[in-house]
Amino acid sequence: MANAKIRIKKRKDALQQLNELVQRDEYLLIIHYSCESFYNITDGRSPRITSIAVRYYRTGQTISFSIHKVAEKEGKLDSLEYEGYKLWI
């Protein structure tokens, strides 16, 4: 029973913090990142971050960076996809 009370209090506190953030939304950024699969890494290294997006909560403006977009702009995406495909066959 004590665990349930603790979880309910933590949830209530978290909701209060989120409400305070939304009320001061000029300072609120939402940051999302994606990375390569954790399951495919067998050598102990950290997974590579493949994209990052930052969204201004108030305006909805989003700025993003992704490895595949850079490769596409530089005309290297096809060769990178082919090299990746060769690793799987």
FENRABEL-V807544 format. One record per residue. N is the residue number from 1. RES is the residue in one small letter. PSI is psi in whole degrees, -180 to 180 (* if undefined). NEAR is the number of other ideal C-beta (glycine too) atoms within 8 Angstrom. Layout:
N;RES;PSI;NEAR / N;RES;PSI;NEAR
This chain:
1;m;-37;4 / 2;a;-37;5 / 3;n;-40;6 / 4;a;-42;7 / 5;k;-40;8 / 6;i;-44;8 / 7;r;-41;8 / 8;i;-42;8 / 9;k;-43;8 / 10;k;-41;8 / 11;r;-45;8 / 12;k;-44;8 / 13;d;-42;8 / 14;a;-42;8 / 15;l;-39;8 / 16;q;-43;8 / 17;q;-43;8 / 18;l;-42;8 / 19;n;-39;8 / 20;e;-40;8 / 21;l;-45;10 / 22;v;-33;9 / 23;q;-23;6 / 24;r;52;8 / 25;d;-11;9 / 26;e;-16;5 / 27;y;3;6 / 28;l;120;11 / 29;l;141;8 / 30;i;124;7 / 31;i;129;8 / 32;h;139;7 / 33;y;157;8 / 34;s;154;6 / 35;c;169;8 / 36;e;165;7 / 37;s;137;6 / 38;f;-28;6 / 39;y;-23;4 / 40;n;-4;6 / 41;i;119;10 / 42;t;-5;4 / 43;d;8;4 / 44;g;-3;4 / 45;r;165;5 / 46;s;147;3 / 47;p;145;9 / 48;r;136;7 / 49;i;127;8 / 50;t;-21;9 / 51;s;153;11 / 52;i;136;10 / 53;a;138;11 / 54;v;127;10 / 55;r;129;12 / 56;y;116;10 / 57;y;-45;10 / 58;r;-46;7 / 59;t;-21;5 / 60;g;0;7 / 61;q;134;6 / 62;t;135;8 / 63;i;132;7 / 64;s;156;9 / 65;f;134;8 / 66;s;145;9 / 67;i;-43;8 / 68;h;-30;9 / 69;k;-40;9 / 70;v;-45;9 / 71;a;-40;10 / 72;e;-45;9 / 73;k;-35;6 / 74;e;3;6 / 75;g;24;6 / 76;k;-2;8 / 77;l;-44;9 / 78;d;-44;7 / 79;s;-36;7 / 80;l;-41;9 / 81;e;-40;8 / 82;y;-43;8 / 83;e;-40;8 / 84;g;-40;8 / 85;y;-41;8 / 86;k;-28;7 / 87;l;-27;6 / 88;w;-14;5 / 89;i;*;4
